[in-house]
Amino acid sequence: MTTNRYPEILSLLVDVDFWPADAEDAIDLEIYPAFLPAEEVTEWIRAWSGNDTAEGGRFHVFGQDGSGGYAALYDEGGATPVEELPVVFLGSEGEIGTVAANLSDFLALLAQGTGPAEVVEIGGVAYPPLPEVVAIHSRVNDAPPATPEEISARARLAAPGFESYVQSLLN
């Protein structure tokens, strides 16, 4: 498994208010200041899946939506740098999906007004981009963001075993 070092991209997003007071609709996301502890993730995955032997070790949870769904990095083991792990979403009502192939693509989605719940639950609806997130993307990435369609295509290839792994956890 990769280390639990918190990635710089996520650290830069911690203080972003994805749902400003004046917004009618916006990305439904809160980024945590650190990964959730493994024990807490395991406790949640057991409750979520109904499987009291499920382990949460493959998930580095870094955020959640308003309903309690988790955004996480999915780690199948190996030497993949944490920034290169695929971003996945596990919704509070059982929704699952791969959001982005890595954190760079995830930041590109956010910079275009789309969050993890929106990708998985609504199919990628874009809200008005937040200038703060666009500035973060520009600061850490020289190229303009890939399109949501390009990001989705890469995401589908990044974690081919994710959905079957999660299905195997369900009791």
DABELHU-V923214 format. One line per field, one symbol per residue. psi: psi as a letter, one per 40 degrees, with the letter a starting at -180 (. if undefined). A space follows every 50 residues. Layout:
BEGIN
psi->???
END
This chain:
BEGIN
psi->iiifhhidddddedehgegidehdiihgihhieiiiidddddddddddee heeiieeehgheiiideeihhihhheiafhideeiihihhideehiihdi diddddddddeefhaddddddeffhhihihdddddddddehdiiiiiddd ddddddedgdeddddddddh.
END
